[in-house]
Amino acid sequence: MSDKDYAPLSAACVRALNDKFYEKRKTAALEIEKMVKEFAAVNNTGQIKRILKILGHDFALSQNPHARKGGLIGLAAIALALGKETDGYTEDLIKPILGCFSDQDLRVRYYACESMYNVVKVARSAVLPHFSPIFNALSKVATDSDQNTKSASELLDRLLKDIVTESTSFDLDAFVSLLRERIYTRSPFSRQFIISWISVLNSEPQLDLINYLPEILDGLFRILEDTNLEVKKMCETTLGEFLRNIKSEPSRVNFGAMINILINHAQEKSDELVQFTAITWIKEFVQLSGRPMLPYISGIFTAILPCLAYETDARRNIKETASAVNFTLMKLISLQNSDATNEDHAEVRPNDFEDGIPQEIDLQSVVDVLIQYLLHNSIQTKVAVLQWIHHLYTKLPSKMVNYIDLLFPALQKTLSDEADQVVQQCLIVIAEVISAPTSPSPGTKGKNIYYNKFIVSLLLLFSNDKRLLDERGSFIIRQLCLLLNAEDIYITLAMILLNETNLKFASLMVDHLNMILLTSSELFELRNRLKDLSNEKNRELFLRIYETWCHNPVATVALCLLTQSYSHVCDLIKLFGSIEVTVDFLMEIDKLVQLIESPIFAYLRLELLEVPCDKHLVRALYGLLMLLPQTEAFVILKTRLSCIPSLHLQFDDKVVVRKKSSDVDFQKLLAHFKEVQEKHKHYKKENRTKEILLFDREAPSDDT
C-alpha cells in the first residue's frame, strides 16, 4: 500500500505502529492522540472516522501481531483524545478491540484488555449499549492461561462493574439473559467471574436482581457443587446474601418459581454443602410463604424424608433442618383443617392465596410419595412417613378417606418391619383408619368397613409368616388392644378364627391370643370381666371367646381357670385322654403350669386355702399333674398341691359354692369342644394322608 492509503496518518506513524518495540508503538499512539484532538477541536469527524477505520481494519485485523498491537494502542489513544466526545464513536472503538480478545497471541490479548480499559474509562456509561459483547469477551478471557492478561482483564472487570452500579440505565433483562447462557460453565475461573458479577449486582438495591433469581438459582447451586474451595465459598456467600434479601422482603419473592429447583438440589447426597443449603432455603420458603407451599409438599417430602435418616455428625445439620421443615409443614396442614384449634402459629406466616389462586395440597401425589418412602431402609424416615399419614387422617379426614384403598396395603406390609418403633407407629395409623366412622348413614353406627378387613388381613399375614407371629404377634396384638377396644379386637379375632379352615393355624393363633390375654397388662380389664360371669354381657363375651378357644384344648382350660369354671375344667381334662398327646401339647401344659405360678393366677392359688376347698379346682390341678411327664413343671405343680392343708381336703364332699350362678350351659360348651376337637382329629389325619401320598410320589422307583 502507498503512504496516501493511510492518510491522515504519516508514514513514520504507520511504521512505528507496525514496529515490534513497544516504545515506538507508544510514540505513534501519542502522535495519533494529538492528531485526533486537533480534528475534534474543529469538529472534523470525517478524519476521525478515517483513522478509526484504518486502525480497526488494517491494523487490528492484520496478519502481523505487532500491527495488531499497534492498532489496539492507537484505538486507545483515540479514546483518550476524544474524552467525553467518545459517545458517537464507541462502536468503532469497541468492535475491533473485542475481536482481539480471542487472539492466539497472548500479548495481543493483553493489549486488547488494556485498550478496552482505556476506552471504557473514558466513555463510561456510553459503553453500556455494548455491554453484552464486552461481558462475553471478559468471561472468556477470565480463563486465560496468561497471568498478565488475566490481571488486565480483572482491572477492566472492576471498572465495568463500577460503571454498571452507578448507572441508572443498565439493561438488567439483557444481563440476566447473558447469565443464563454463561452460568452453566464448568470452568472454575468462569464461575468465579459469574459469581462476582451476580454478587455485585445483588448488592445494589436499585437493580432488584432478586426478581430474576428464579432464572439463575439452578445455575448458582450447580456452581456451589464446584470442587474448587474458593469458588464454592464465593457461591455460598452469594446465596447467603440472596437468602437474607428474601427474608427481609418476602413479599417480592416468587417462591413457587424456585421451590422445585431447591427440591432437586436438596437430593444432592454427594455434596453436603449443596444439600444443606438447599434444605435451609426450603425451610425459609415454607416458613415465609406458608400455604402457597402446600401444592409442592410431595416434592418437599422427597427432599427432607431421606435426610431424617442421617446419623453422622457431618450431616447432623442437614437432619435437624429437614426436621424443622417437617415440623413446619405439619403446622401448615393443621391450618388446612377447618376445626383447627387456636394454637400459636407465630413461626408460620401463611397466605391463603397467591395470585388469587387458593393454595391446596395435592393429596394424590402426597400419598404416592409417602407410600414410596414406606419402603425406605431408615427407621426414622419410615416413622416420619407414618406420622404424616396419621396427621393427614386426623386433620383432613374427609379428604383422606378417598385414599384408604391405596394406603391400606402399604400399611399392612409395614407390619412386617423389623423395627418395633415402625410397627408401633404403623399400628397407630391403622387404628386411626379402622376406628374412624366411614358411613354417616342412619343405622350404621359409624361401622368402619376396614375394621374386619384389617383383622382378616392381619391373620392372613400371621398365617403366611409364622416367624412374624412368633416374634411380633404378641407385640402387634397388644398394641392394637391398647389403641382400640380390647374386647372388640378379641371378639373379632374369635369370630374369624372360629371358621378358619386351616385348623393348625387356628390352634396356634388361639395359643398366642390366650397367652396375651393372660399376661398382658393392656388386657387387665378384659380379664376382670371374664372373672365375673354373673354379668350377662360378660357371659356373652366368654361364650364368644370359648367357642374359638376350643381350637386349642390347653387354651380352653386356661380360659376356664380364669373364669373360675373349675367343674368344667375337670370335664375338659377328662376328655384329654382321647386327644393325641404330642410334644407340643405337653409343652402347652407346661406353659400353663408356669402361668398358674404367675401373678395372674394368684387368686386361684389363694382359693386352695379356702375351707372347705373347691374339690373341682383341686381335681383339675391334679389332672394336669397326671398329664405331665415328670419334668420341672411336674415338680412345680406337685409342690404347689402339697401345700394344700390336708384338713381342707377332708371336706371335699361338703364344698359350698360361694360364687354367684353364672347361668352358663357348660354341657353345651362341652359338646362344642368335642365337636371342634373331632374336626382337628380328622384334619390331622387328612394332612398325614396327604404327606404320605406326596412322599410316595417323590420317592424313587425300584427301577431307578
C-alpha positions in Angstrom: 0.0 0.0 0.0 1.2 3.5 -0.7 1.6 6.2 2.1 -1.5 8.0 1.0 -3.7 5.0 1.7 -3.1 5.6 5.5 -3.7 9.3 5.4 -4.1 11.3 7.6 -1.5 9.0 9.4 2.1 9.8 8.4 4.4 7.2 7.0 6.5 7.4 10.1 3.5 6.9 12.3 2.4 3.8 10.3 5.9 2.3 10.5 6.0 2.9 14.3 2.6 1.2 14.7 4.0 -1.9 13.0 7.2 -1.9 15.0 8.0 -4.8 17.3 9.2 -2.5 20.0 6.6 -1.1 22.4 8.2 2.3 22.8 7.9 3.0 19.1 4.3 2.0 19.1 3.7 4.2 22.1 5.3 7.2 20.3 2.9 6.6 17.3 0.0 6.4 19.7 0.9 9.8 21.2 1.0 11.2 17.7 -2.4 9.8 16.9 -3.8 11.2 20.2 -2.5 14.7 19.3 -3.9 14.5 15.8 -7.4 13.4 17.0 -7.5 16.2 19.5 -6.9 18.7 16.7 -9.6 17.1 14.5 -12.0 17.1 17.4 -11.3 20.8 18.1 -12.5 21.7 14.6 -15.3 19.0 14.6 -13.6 17.1 11.7 -15.5 13.9 12.3 -14.6 12.5 8.8 -10.9 12.4 9.5 -11.5 10.8 13.0 -13.6 8.1 11.4 -11.0 7.6 8.8 -8.3 7.0 11.4 -10.7 4.6 13.3 -11.3 2.6 10.1 -7.6 2.3 9.4 -6.7 1.2 12.9 -9.8 -1.0 13.4 -9.5 -2.8 10.0 -6.0 -2.5 8.5 -4.1 -2.9 11.8 -6.5 -4.7 14.3 -7.2 -7.4 11.6 -3.6 -7.5 10.3 -1.7 -10.9 10.0 1.2 -9.2 11.7 0.8 -9.4 15.5 2.9 -6.3 16.0 0.5 -4.4 13.7 -2.5 -5.7 15.8 -0.8 -4.4 18.9 -0.2 -1.0 17.2 -3.8 -0.9 16.2 -5.0 -1.6 19.7 -2.8 1.1 21.3 -3.8 3.5 18.6 -7.6 2.9 19.3 -6.9 3.6 23.0 -5.2 6.8 22.0 -8.2 8.0 20.0 -10.5 7.4 23.0 -8.2 9.3 25.3 -8.1 12.2 22.8 -11.8 12.3 22.4 -12.6 12.2 26.1 -16.2 13.0 26.7 -16.8 13.2 23.0 -16.4 9.4 22.5 -20.2 8.8 22.6 -20.5 8.9 18.8 -17.5 6.6 18.2 -17.9 3.8 20.8 -19.0 1.1 18.3 -16.0 1.8 16.0 -13.7 1.8 19.1 -15.1 -1.3 20.8 -15.7 -3.7 17.9 -12.2 -4.2 16.7 -10.8 -4.4 20.2 -13.3 -7.2 21.1 -12.1 -9.1 18.1 -8.6 -9.2 19.6 -9.7 -10.7 22.9 -9.5 -14.2 21.5 -6.3 -13.6 19.6 -3.8 -16.5 19.6 -1.0 -14.2 20.6 -1.1 -13.7 24.4 0.4 -10.2 24.1 -2.3 -9.2 21.7 -4.9 -10.4 24.2 -3.2 -8.4 26.9 -3.2 -5.2 24.8 -6.8 -5.8 23.9 -7.7 -5.7 27.7 -5.6 -2.7 28.2 -7.1 -0.9 25.2 -10.6 -1.7 26.2 -9.9 -0.5 29.7 -8.9 2.9 28.4 -11.9 3.2 26.1 -14.3 2.2 28.9 -12.6 4.5 31.4 -13.2 7.5 29.1 -16.6 6.5 27.6 -18.1 5.3 31.0 -21.9 4.8 30.6 -21.6 5.3 26.8 -20.3 1.7 26.6 -23.4 0.2 28.2 -25.2 -0.4 24.9 -22.3 -2.7 24.1 -22.3 -4.4 27.5 -23.2 -7.8 26.2 -20.3 -8.4 23.8 -17.9 -6.8 26.3 -19.2 -9.1 29.1 -18.9 -12.2 26.8 -15.4 -11.3 25.9 -14.5 -10.8 29.6 -16.0 -14.1 30.6 -13.8 -15.9 28.1 -10.6 -14.1 28.9 -11.2 -14.7 32.6 -9.9 -18.2 32.0 -6.8 -17.1 30.1 -3.7 -19.0 30.8 -1.5 -15.9 30.8 -1.5 -14.2 34.2 -0.8 -10.8 32.8 -3.8 -11.0 30.6 -5.9 -12.2 33.5 -4.7 -9.3 35.6 -5.5 -6.8 32.9 -9.0 -8.3 32.4 -9.6 -8.1 36.2 -8.9 -4.3 36.1 -11.3 -3.9 33.2 -13.8 -6.1 35.0 -13.7 -3.9 38.2 -14.1 -0.7 36.1 -17.1 -2.1 34.2 -18.8 -3.1 37.5 -18.3 0.4 38.8 -19.9 1.9 35.7 -22.8 -0.6 35.9 -23.6 0.0 39.6 -23.5 3.8 39.2 -25.7 3.7 36.1 -29.5 4.2 36.1 -30.0 2.8 32.6 -28.4 -0.6 32.9 -30.4 -3.3 31.0 -30.8 -6.0 33.6 -33.0 -8.1 31.4 -30.2 -8.4 28.8 -27.7 -9.1 31.5 -29.8 -12.0 33.0 -30.1 -13.5 29.5 -26.3 -13.5 29.4 -26.1 -15.1 32.8 -28.5 -17.9 31.8 -26.1 -18.7 29.0 -22.9 -18.5 31.0 -23.9 -19.7 34.4 -23.6 -23.4 33.5 -19.9 -23.1 32.6 -17.7 -25.7 34.2 -14.6 -23.6 34.3 -13.7 -22.5 37.9 -12.4 -19.2 36.6 -15.5 -18.5 34.6 -17.6 -19.4 37.6 -15.7 -17.0 39.8 -16.3 -14.3 37.2 -20.1 -15.1 37.0 -20.4 -15.2 40.8 -18.6 -11.9 41.2 -21.0 -10.1 38.9 -24.1 -11.6 40.5 -22.8 -10.6 43.9 -22.1 -7.1 42.9 -25.4 -6.5 41.2 -27.3 -8.2 44.0 -25.7 -5.7 46.5 -27.3 -2.8 44.5 -31.0 -2.4 45.7 -31.9 -0.3 42.7 -31.1 -3.1 40.3 -33.6 -5.5 42.0 -31.8 -8.7 40.9 -33.9 -10.8 43.3 -36.8 -10.7 40.8 -34.6 -12.6 38.4 -33.4 -15.1 40.9 -35.6 -18.0 39.6 -33.7 -17.8 36.3 -30.3 -18.2 37.8 -30.9 -20.1 41.0 -30.3 -23.5 39.5 -27.0 -22.3 38.0 -25.9 -21.0 41.3 -26.5 -24.3 43.0 -24.5 -26.1 40.3 -21.7 -23.7 40.9 -21.9 -24.5 44.6 -21.1 -28.1 43.6 -17.6 -27.0 42.3 -14.7 -28.8 43.8 -12.7 -25.6 43.9 -13.0 -24.4 47.5 -12.6 -20.7 46.6 -15.4 -20.9 44.0 -17.6 -22.9 46.5 -17.1 -20.3 49.2 -17.9 -17.4 46.9 -21.1 -19.0 45.7 -22.1 -19.9 49.3 -21.6 -16.3 50.3 -23.7 -15.0 47.4 -26.5 -17.5 48.1 -26.4 -16.3 51.7 -26.8 -12.7 50.6 -29.8 -13.7 48.4 -31.5 -15.5 51.3 -31.0 -12.5 53.6 -32.7 -10.3 51.0 -35.6 -12.8 50.7 -36.1 -12.9 54.4 -36.1 -9.1 54.6 -38.6 -8.7 51.8 -40.6 -11.9 51.3 -43.5 -10.1 49.6 -41.3 -9.5 46.5 -40.3 -13.1 46.1 -41.8 -15.7 43.7 -41.4 -18.7 46.0 -43.3 -21.1 43.7 -40.9 -20.4 40.8 -37.9 -21.6 42.8 -39.1 -24.4 45.2 -38.7 -27.2 42.6 -35.1 -26.1 42.0 -34.4 -26.3 45.7 -36.1 -29.7 45.9 -33.9 -31.0 43.1 -30.7 -29.9 44.7 -31.7 -30.9 48.2 -31.4 -34.5 46.9 -27.7 -34.0 46.1 -26.4 -36.5 48.6 -22.8 -36.4 47.2 -22.3 -32.8 48.3 -23.2 -32.0 51.9 -23.0 -28.2 51.5 -25.3 -28.2 48.5 -27.8 -30.4 50.2 -27.7 -28.4 53.5 -28.0 -25.1 51.6 -31.0 -26.3 49.6 -32.8 -27.6 52.6 -32.1 -24.4 54.5 -33.7 -22.5 51.7 -36.7 -24.8 51.7 -37.1 -24.3 55.4 -37.1 -20.5 54.9 -39.5 -20.7 52.0 -42.0 -22.8 54.0 -41.9 -20.5 57.0 -42.0 -17.3 54.9 -44.5 -18.4 52.3 -46.8 -20.7 54.2 -49.8 -22.2 52.4 -48.6 -21.4 48.9 -46.0 -24.1 49.6 -48.7 -26.8 50.1 -49.0 -27.7 46.4 -45.3 -28.6 46.4 -45.4 -30.7 49.6 -44.9 -34.0 47.8 -41.7 -32.7 46.2 -40.5 -31.3 49.6 -41.1 -34.8 51.1 -38.7 -36.3 48.5 -36.1 -33.8 49.7 -36.5 -34.0 53.5 -37.7 -37.5 54.3 -34.4 -39.3 53.4 -32.5 -36.7 55.4 -34.2 -37.7 58.6 -32.1 -40.9 58.4 -28.8 -39.2 58.7 -26.8 -40.2 61.8 -23.3 -38.9 61.2 -22.0 -35.7 62.8 -21.2 -34.3 59.4 -24.8 -34.5 58.3 -26.4 -33.6 61.6 -27.2 -30.1 60.5 -29.0 -31.4 57.4 -31.1 -33.7 59.5 -32.0 -31.0 62.0 -33.0 -28.6 59.2 -35.1 -31.3 57.5 -36.8 -32.0 60.8 -37.6 -28.3 61.1 -39.2 -28.3 57.6 -41.2 -31.4 58.5 -42.5 -29.7 61.7 -43.5 -26.5 59.9 -45.3 -28.4 57.2 -47.3 -30.3 59.8 -48.4 -26.9 61.3 -49.5 -25.8 57.8 -51.6 -28.9 57.4 -53.2 -28.2 60.7 -54.3 -24.8 59.4 -56.0 -26.5 56.5 -58.3 -28.2 59.0 -61.4 -26.0 59.5 -61.6 -27.3 63.1 -58.0 -26.4 64.0 -57.5 -25.2 67.5 -56.3 -21.7 68.2 -52.7 -22.7 68.7 -49.7 -20.4 68.3 -48.6 -20.2 64.7 -46.1 -17.3 65.2 -43.4 -19.1 63.3 -45.5 -19.6 60.2 -46.9 -16.7 58.2 -49.3 -18.3 55.7 -51.0 -16.6 52.9 -54.4 -18.1 51.9 -54.0 -17.0 48.3 -51.2 -16.4 45.8 -52.0 -14.6 42.6 -55.7 -15.0 43.6 -55.5 -18.8 43.4 -56.3 -20.8 46.6 -53.5 -23.0 47.7 -54.4 -26.6 48.1 -52.5 -29.8 48.9 -52.3 -32.4 46.1 -53.2 -35.4 48.3 -52.8 -37.9 45.4 -49.1 -37.0 44.8 -48.5 -36.8 48.6 -49.9 -40.2 49.2 -47.9 -41.6 46.3 -44.6 -40.2 47.8 -45.5 -41.4 51.3 -46.1 -44.9 50.1 -42.8 -44.8 48.2 -40.9 -43.9 51.4 -42.6 -46.5 53.5 -40.1 -48.8 51.7 -37.1 -46.7 52.8 -34.4 -48.6 54.8 -34.3 -46.0 57.6 -36.4 -46.3 60.7 -36.6 -42.5 61.2 -37.8 -42.0 57.7 -40.5 -44.7 57.9 -41.7 -43.4 61.3 -41.9 -39.9 59.9 -43.9 -41.2 56.9 -46.3 -43.0 59.2 -46.7 -39.9 61.4 -47.6 -37.9 58.3 -50.2 -40.4 57.3 -51.7 -40.3 60.8 -51.5 -36.4 60.8 -53.3 -36.2 57.4 -56.0 -38.6 58.6 -56.6 -36.7 61.8 -56.5 -33.2 60.1 -58.1 -33.9 56.7 -60.3 -37.0 57.4 -62.9 -36.2 54.8 -60.3 -35.9 52.1 -58.0 -38.8 53.2 -60.9 -41.3 53.2 -60.6 -41.4 49.4 -57.0 -42.8 49.6 -57.6 -45.6 52.1 -57.6 -48.3 49.5 -54.3 -47.0 48.2 -52.7 -46.8 51.6 -54.1 -49.8 53.3 -52.0 -52.5 51.5 -48.8 -50.5 52.2 -49.6 -50.2 55.9 -50.3 -53.9 56.1 -46.9 -54.7 54.6 -45.3 -52.3 57.1 -46.4 -54.5 60.0 -43.7 -57.0 58.9 -41.0 -54.3 59.5 -38.1 -55.3 61.7 -38.2 -52.2 63.9 -40.7 -52.1 66.8 -40.9 -48.3 66.5 -42.0 -48.6 62.9 -44.6 -51.3 63.7 -45.9 -49.3 66.7 -46.4 -46.1 64.6 -48.0 -48.2 61.8 -50.5 -49.6 64.2 -51.3 -46.1 65.4 -52.1 -45.2 61.8 -54.1 -48.3 61.2 -56.1 -47.8 64.5 -56.9 -44.3 63.3 -58.1 -45.6 59.9 -60.2 -48.5 61.1 -61.7 -46.8 64.0 -62.9 -43.6 62.2 -66.5 -43.8 61.0 -66.7 -44.2 57.3 -70.5 -44.1 56.8 -72.7 -41.4 58.2 -75.9 -43.1 57.2 -78.5 -43.7 59.9 -78.4 -47.1 61.5 -74.8 -47.9 60.6 -73.5 -46.8 64.0 -70.4 -45.5 62.2 -69.1 -49.0 61.5 -65.9 -48.9 59.6 -65.7 -51.5 56.8 -61.9 -51.6 57.2 -62.0 -52.9 60.7 -62.8 -56.5 59.8 -60.9 -56.2 56.6 -57.8 -55.4 58.6 -58.2 -58.2 61.2 -58.6 -60.7 58.3 -55.5 -59.4 56.6 -53.6 -59.5 59.9 -54.5 -63.1 60.4 -53.5 -63.9 56.8 -50.2 -62.2 57.4 -49.6 -64.3 60.5 -50.7 -67.5 58.7 -48.2 -66.9 55.9 -45.3 -65.8 58.2 -45.1 -68.0 61.3 -41.8 -66.2 62.3 -43.7 -62.9 62.4 -46.4 -64.4 64.5 -43.9 -65.9 67.0 -41.6 -62.8 67.2 -44.0 -59.9 66.7 -47.6 -61.3 67.1 -47.8 -60.6 70.8 -46.5 -57.0 70.3 -48.9 -56.2 67.5 -52.0 -57.5 69.2 -51.1 -55.9 72.5 -50.6 -52.5 70.7 -54.0 -52.9 69.0 -55.7 -53.6 72.3 -54.0 -50.5 73.7 -55.1 -48.3 70.8 -58.6 -49.8 70.3 -61.2 -51.5 72.3 -59.6 -54.8 73.5 -63.0 -56.6 73.7 -63.8 -55.7 70.1 -60.4 -56.9 69.0 -60.7 -60.2 70.8 -64.3 -60.8 69.7 -63.5 -60.0 66.0 -60.4 -62.3 66.1 -62.5 -65.0 67.7 -65.3 -64.8 65.2 -62.9 -65.0 62.2 -60.8 -67.8 63.7 -63.9 -69.8 64.6 -64.4 -70.6 60.9 -60.7 -70.8 60.0 -60.2 -73.8 57.6 -56.5 -74.1 58.5 -57.1 -75.7 61.9 -53.4 -76.0 62.7 -53.1 -72.2 62.3 -56.3 -71.7 64.3 -54.9 -73.7 67.2 -51.6 -71.8 67.1 -53.3 -68.4 66.9 -55.5 -69.2 69.8 -52.4 -70.2 71.8 -50.9 -66.8 71.2 -54.1 -64.9 71.9 -54.6 -66.8 75.1 -51.1 -66.1 76.3 -51.6 -62.4 75.6 -55.0 -62.4 77.3 -53.5 -64.0 80.5 -50.3 -62.0 80.6 -50.7 -58.6 79.0 -51.3 -55.5 81.2 -53.3 -54.0 78.4 -56.0 -56.7 78.9 -56.4 -56.3 82.7 -59.9 -55.0 82.3 -60.9 -57.8 79.9 -59.6 -60.4 82.4 -61.6 -58.9 85.2 -64.7 -59.1 83.1 -64.2 -62.7 82.4 -63.8 -63.5 86.0 -67.4 -62.3 86.7 -69.8 -64.5 84.7 -72.8 -63.4 86.7 -73.0 -60.4 84.4 -74.9 -61.1 81.2 -72.5 -59.1 78.9 -69.5 -60.8 80.5 -71.1 -64.2 79.8 -71.7 -63.3 76.1 -68.0 -62.3 75.9 -66.9 -65.5 77.5 -69.1 -67.7 75.2 -67.8 -66.0 72.0 -64.2 -66.5 73.1 -64.8 -70.0 74.4 -66.2 -71.2 71.0 -62.9 -70.2 69.3 -60.6 -71.2 72.1 -61.8 -74.8 71.6 -59.3 -75.0 68.7 -56.7 -75.3 71.4 -57.5 -77.6 74.4 -55.0 -76.2 76.8 -56.0 -72.6 76.0 -59.6 -73.6 76.7 -58.6 -74.9 80.1 -56.7 -71.7 80.9 -59.7 -69.6 79.9 -62.0 -71.7 82.2 -59.4 -71.4 85.0 -59.6 -67.6 84.5 -63.4 -67.6 84.7 -63.2 -69.9 87.8 -65.3 -72.5 85.9 -63.4 -75.3 87.8 -66.0 -78.0 87.3 -65.9 -77.5 83.6 -62.1 -77.6 83.7 -62.4 -81.1 85.2 -64.7 -82.2 82.4 -62.3 -80.9 79.8 -59.3 -82.6 81.3 -61.1 -85.9 81.4 -61.5 -85.6 77.6 -57.8 -85.0 77.2 -57.4 -88.8 77.4 -59.0 -89.1 73.9 -56.8 -86.3 72.4 -53.5 -87.1 70.8 -50.8 -86.2 73.3 -47.9 -84.7 71.4 -44.8 -82.9 72.5 -46.4 -79.6 71.6 -49.4 -80.5 73.7 -47.2 -81.3 76.7 -45.3 -78.0 76.2 -48.5 -76.1 76.3 -49.5 -77.7 79.6 -46.0 -76.9 80.8 -46.6 -73.2 79.9 -50.0 -73.3 81.7 -48.3 -74.6 84.9 -45.9 -71.7 84.7 -48.9 -69.3 84.3 -50.6 -70.8 87.4 -47.5 -69.8 89.3 -47.6 -66.2 87.9 -49.3 -63.2 89.5 -52.2 -63.5 87.1 -53.5 -66.7 88.9 -52.7 -65.5 92.4 -56.4 -65.6 93.2 -56.5 -69.3 92.1 -53.7 -70.3 94.4 -55.3 -68.5 97.3 -58.5 -70.4 96.7 -56.7 -73.6 97.6 -56.6 -72.3 101.2 -60.3 -71.9 101.5 -62.2 -74.0 103.9 -63.8 -76.1 102.6 -61.6 -76.3 99.5 -63.1 -76.3 96.0 -62.8 -80.0 95.0 -63.1 -79.3 91.3 -60.2 -76.9 91.4 -58.1 -79.5 93.2 -59.1 -82.3 90.8 -58.4 -80.1 87.8 -54.9 -79.3 89.1 -54.2 -83.0 89.8 -55.5 -83.8 86.4 -52.9 -81.5 84.8 -50.3 -83.1 87.1 -51.2 -86.6 85.8 -50.9 -85.5 82.2 -47.4 -84.1 82.7 -44.3 -86.3 82.5 -42.0 -85.9 85.5 -40.4 -82.6 84.3 -39.7 -79.4 86.1 -43.3 -78.3 85.6 -44.4 -81.6 87.2 -42.3 -80.8 90.2 -43.6 -77.2 90.4 -47.3 -78.3 90.3 -46.7 -81.2 92.7 -45.1 -78.9 95.2 -47.9 -76.4 94.9 -50.5 -79.1 95.5 -48.6 -80.4 98.5 -49.1 -77.0 100.1 -52.9 -77.6 100.4 -53.7 -78.3 104.1 -54.9 -81.9 104.4 -57.6 -80.8 106.7 -59.2 -78.9 103.8 -59.2 -81.9 101.5 -61.3 -83.9 104.0 -64.3 -81.6 103.4 -64.4 -82.1 99.6 -67.9 -83.5 99.7 -69.2 -80.7 101.8 -68.0 -77.9 99.5 -70.2 -74.9 99.4 -70.5 -72.9 96.2 -70.0 -69.3 97.2 -69.9 -67.8 93.6 -73.0 -66.5 92.0 -74.6 -68.7 89.5 -73.3 -67.9 86.0 -76.2 -69.5 84.1 -73.8 -70.9 81.5 -74.7 -74.1 79.8 -71.4 -75.9 80.2 -72.8 -79.1 78.8 -73.5 -77.4 75.6 -70.0 -75.9 75.6 -68.5 -79.4 76.3 -70.4 -80.7 73.3 -69.0 -77.9 71.2 -65.5 -78.6 72.5 -65.8 -82.3 71.4 -67.1 -81.3 68.0 -64.2 -78.9 67.4 -61.6 -81.4 68.6 -63.1 -84.1 66.3 -62.6 -81.7 63.4 -59.0 -81.3 64.4 -58.6 -85.1 64.6 -59.9 -85.5 61.0 -57.8 -82.5 59.9 -54.6 -84.1 61.2 -55.5 -87.4 59.7 -56.1 -85.9 56.2 -52.8 -84.0 56.4 -50.9 -87.1 57.3 -52.5 -88.9 54.3 -51.5 -86.1 52.0 -48.0 -86.2 53.3 -47.8 -89.9 52.7 -49.1 -89.6 49.2 -46.7 -86.8 48.5 -43.8 -88.8 49.8 -44.8 -91.8 47.7 -44.9 -89.6 44.5 -41.5 -88.1 45.3 -39.8 -91.4 46.3 -37.6 -93.1 43.6 -39.0 -96.2 41.9 -37.4 -99.6 42.2 -36.2 -99.3 38.6 -34.1 -96.3 39.4 
